Amino acid sequence: MALPAPAQVRPALLVLEDGRTFRGESFGAEGETFGEAVFSTGMSGYQETLTDPSYHRQVVVMTAPHVGNTGMNDEDPESSRIWVSGYVVRDPARVPSSWRSVRSLADDLRDQDVVGISGVDTRALTRHLRERGAMRVGISSTETDPQKLLARVLQSGEMAGANLSEAVSTQEAYVVAAQGHKRFTVAAVDLGIKANTPRMMSERGIEVHVLPATASIEDVQAVSPDGLFFSNGPGDPAATTRQVELLQGALRAGIPYFGICFGNQLFGRALGFGTYKLKYGHRGINQPVMDRTTGKVEVTAHNHGFAVDAPLEGTTTTEFGEVAVSHVCLNDDVVEGLELRDADGALTSFSVQYHPEAAAGPHDAAYLFDRFSDLMRDRKDA
Ligand SMILES: NC(=O)CC[C@H](N)C(=O)O
């Protein structure tokens, strides 16, 4: 099959906040965009990455050199739109090829007004971010002067201190029915929830009441939940107070809790720990994490730029019980999970910094949804 002629090439410019400049071609929508430059090392799952609300206000650099081969389908999105504020690839596929593909990546970016750039040396850009840390960036197909774009990058918003989950959350509560026999009811606070999370709960007989990020403790209790869940989400956990207070109220009321990613960071804050910004974060689908409960190492999907500052060894006494770090990233010893136990040593709540709901995978961590079900069963019986 002959390849179609490349679309008319329009130059684009990428300028980091420290002045480093890359030149490439406009990819997706034309125009100008700003955000925090971060890199993802996943070799597959670009559609899930683009539609993950946790990437709100971030410009994602793909380290995979060739992106777009399988096009865009209607089954894999994690939400109803693309959330990244910009997209950087080296070599976009000119022809998508998959039986599920209904659009091309470039068309979807253009239709959803997402500005991207291609033809960039993404390896050099990633090495720069790894050495200097995640930082603000601008991409433009309308500006040709790097100094002028840099001035606008320096005026754009920072990720540290940004409270973003309410901007991406559902406005209205909705219910995802349990598949088969209903075993539990969960109140899931949407801080940027991915579609696969309620799906994986539903498959385990959980009826999921997805609530807006602004939900109150009364809204949670109105559902009579067996468990409370906080999702992943964008922004700085240190800038989020309302949901931390909600979580503390639920813990006082004795509701078992499970949190993922942002939900792990807010759990840490509710228990009295601080959070901090990692130099360049963890974003990819092959990060090794040890589950200290079983001693097993899982290969896991990550997308986080912040982390919980909790002691790796021993337990910490809080008004809610004894807390310990349950999971650790083997690359850099970053806290990847927390667990809370009562005075008898029984698990009452837990959370992980990584993604048991990960699509395209890996699926090593899917057992955590079973752990949540077991926890709700045990607390119901208690
Ligand atoms: N995926 C997430 O929930 C990300 C959490 C938080 N915004 C971070 O970057 O660390």
The ligand as a Tripos MOL2 file, in Angstrom:
@<TRIPOS>MOLECULE
LIG
   10     9     1     0     0
SMALL
NO_CHARGES

@<TRIPOS>ATOM
      1 N1         -2.3290   10.0010   38.6790 N.am      1 LIG1
      2 C1         -2.4740   10.7500   39.7670 C.2       1 LIG1
      3 O1         -3.4010   10.5830   40.5570 O.2       1 LIG1
      4 C2         -1.4780   11.8460   39.9740 C.3       1 LIG1
      5 C3         -1.5000   12.4750   41.3380 C.3       1 LIG1
      6 C4         -0.7780   13.8100   41.4150 C.3       1 LIG1
      7 N2         -1.4200   14.7860   40.5620 N.3       1 LIG1
      8 C5          0.6730   13.6190   41.0290 C.2       1 LIG1
      9 O2          1.0900   14.0370   39.9780 O.co2     1 LIG1
     10 O3          1.4240   13.0420   41.7700 O.co2     1 LIG1
@<TRIPOS>BOND
     1     1     2 1
     2     2     3 2
     3     2     4 1
     4     4     5 1
     5     5     6 1
     6     6     7 1
     7     6     8 1
     8     8     9 2
     9     8    10 1
@<TRIPOS>SUBSTRUCTURE
     1 LIG1         1 GROUP 0 **** ****
